[in-house]
């Protein structure tokens, strides 16, 4: 009986113990698409902080799991899985890639943040969203894709540079380019001798994502150069697992679709016969030559790249190489690029110690065809032949003086001779790399130390000159062709050292992410020029300049209850550009956010899946004026023409350089209010941002007061500039299922800029700062900075018109009605910057088919048509009796006889809508075998332009003068993965 009683008590005791038993769970996690293990997956018991992560083989062991618990498997880029625990000993999980989560993490300065927790205005563009086609630079990938950022390519040459403006630009004379950060290295955005677009030095196939930081809250952590926004370019990393190889191959065909409307040979003969004198009429030739047809061509290009990725327990790697060779539509123009990159990651001490090594190298070789041929092809007499029997100038027809065989140096040169008899070559090398070490403290895993050592090295050479037959014969019957050979180097060294503490406090529901550190960046510009001293002797001129930037920074990201967000940051920057007293500046920022969808009254809503309100304020700095040493008293050696003779020797003079010891930081203060939204399970997503930005102490290069300084002009801190705007971006998924996904995306930006102060003292007679030089009129400008107007406003006379509606030759409106027309009657009329710009894009995926299309446009932007103003009047054709030049058809509309450069007639509406690209592709999932895939894509670029602008392309920097035409491109691409 006693034993029975004891046994009963033991059984009763074991029942509740077995009910609350804590068990061990193990298993593995793999990737559905490849079957490869996935290391670093979070395995957590839902609703608790109990969890672990998978090892390098994808294996895990989870302790203290009870019946009824839900085990959550999550990893960036994969759909989260939740599996109930019912006593299993093993649970193996296969995770699927989830496009919706791939962009959840956005990069910010010195770290990253979940997109849903971002308080600043940040946009992320992934490879799936990049523009397709014959793309060789990062700026082309994002054109028209992001609200608040405008990209204008400089022309149609392959690898051409671009003007990138985030929220208009905050300066007048200082650099308005954004700060570019490539794999953690803030790089020099300027070019190099022999190079082209600096952003073309990175192989576009190596880019993983592009993050754009727009408001001060996001950019202030970069303080020193972030007033115009930050573009963070991240290249691809390796993945652990078996070796995987990807091969990309594209082939392009380019053709010109519009040329300048120069007079035809028939029109030209009629005009000269009707308006020319006897000598000029006698110069008309017998040929019918279309010079523009002769200098342009259909062009072909190719881009080949291959990458390999893989890894083992403690490391992963990715290496790639690429070769691009694109011919330009201007004859002889050619861009050739070779790239090599490597990304290595090593993990030690149970993932507490991590090393990331990145290196991107490129070699660019260029044949810069002489772009003077573009203007010459418009202006050259179309009745003259291309070639003549006389071989004096290589058989090309050239205008010579009537009494000898020497060239008429005032006349335009034969366009084909300019291309074929002048050489312009370039070769540039760039290497960007860094080593980033990250150590999570063993005694405190929430605290990690990061050391980032980086560099950006550029070297380049441009060389060429005139061939012997191109040059005129001198009085002695000899020729003196010129040549040049310029060598340039740039060195950029970086050190970042910072600590980051990131911890979630379960009891209070608070997450603290605190970062603080030090930044050191040193730029050196050793330069060597080889030039002709004027006596046929090539001399070497060497120089080196240096810019040093140092900073201390700190940032706090605070999240409470996954609803309320706070970001505070401060950066103290120092620059060697200013004197010691003015060297340092402080740049704070603050932002708040409220995730309304996490409140109880919206949580679980079938309609609202995401709703976040944001607000931010911050101050950023600018010190990047044209001169490296604008505040220091320096001297420069004078030219040979100002040498003094002492006996039989000539000594060069030394002259003082202009400088201003009172220069201080230009500061930009920004307010931003934003809303992030998502509805119907993220079928409708987007963001709305409104901003106001004020820049004070503008760094302006302006005229010195009489008797002040050592030059006519110098840098000063004067003026205030205000920018404000509204940005709207949205994506809509009309269909989204396993077989069909259709996305419609768009963005629109409304912007306004105005100068509110421009002098140190009020001067009612101050007419503003003239800028914007134009061709055909030496020393003339067409734009003006003035208080109360947009920057770069056109400053012109108001054209008078006759009863027939045609402009009157040389007649302008007396705007102030004082009885005379003079400079006092000029007014500010229109501006180059658009009031509104927008992008519309769509993706359609059905089974293995993919189609995408991108449109882009702007409204309210105006151009000065310098082609028409320079070649649209009679004297431009018939000014000399020894040669005649061609003009444009606009001459027949105006009948101007004299130049009217300052007329508002030439200010033209340049609003446009462009079909940037359209692409269709098909993927063979099992090509050759089950593990291989092949995607074939056909793309058209620059397919359609809708605009009332009379020039060949409305998209310029505001002054249209001999633009290199942007071609229409057709591209066939192949992507092979195995």
Secondary structure, 3 states (H helix, E strand, C coil): CHHHHHHHHHHHHHHHHHHCCCEEEEEEEEECCCCCECCCCEEEECCCCCEEECCCCCEEEEEEECCCCEEEEECCCECCEEEECCCCCECCEEECECHHHHCCEEEECCEEEEHHHCCCCEEEEEHHHCCCCCCCCHHHHCCCCCCCEEEEECCCCCCCCEEEEECCCCCCCCCCCCEEEECCEEECCCCCCCCCCHHHHCCHHHEEEEEEECCHHHHHHHHHHCCCCEEEEEECCCCCEEEEEEEEEEEEEEECCCCCCECCHHHHHHHHHHHCCHHHHHCCCCCCCCHHHHHECCEEEEEEEEEEEEECCCEEEEEEEEEEEEECCECCCEEEEEEEEEEEEEEECCCCEEEEEEEEEEEEEEECCCCHHHHHHHHCCCCCCCECCCCCCCCECCCECCCCCCECCCCCCCHHHHHHCEEEEEEEEEEEEEEEEEEECCCCCCEEEEEEEEEEEEEEEEEEEECHHHCCCCCCCCCCCCEEEEEEEEEEEEEEEEEEEEEEECCCCEEEEEEEEEEEEEEEEEEEEEEECCCCCEEEEEEEEEEEEEEEEEEEEEEECCCEEEEEEEEEEEECCCCHHHCEEEEEEEEEEEEHHHCCCCCCCCCEEEEEEEEEEEEEEECCCCCCCCCCCCEEECCHHHCEEECCEEECCEEECCCCCCCCCEEEEEEEEEEEEEECCCCEEEEEEEEEEEEECCEEEEECCCCCCCCCEEEEECCEEEEEEEEEEEEEEEEECCCEEEEEEEEEEEEEEEEEECCCCCCCCCCCEEEEECCCCCCCEEEEECCCCCCCEEEEECEEECCCCCEEEEEECCCCCCCCCCHHHCEECCCCCCCEEEEEEEEEEECCEEEEEEEEEEECCEEEEHHHHHHCCHHHHHCCCCCCCCCECHHHHHCCCCCCCCEHHHEEECCEEEEEEEEEEEEECCCCCCCCEEEEEEEEEEEEEEECCCCCCCCCCCEECCCCCCCEEEEEEEEEEC
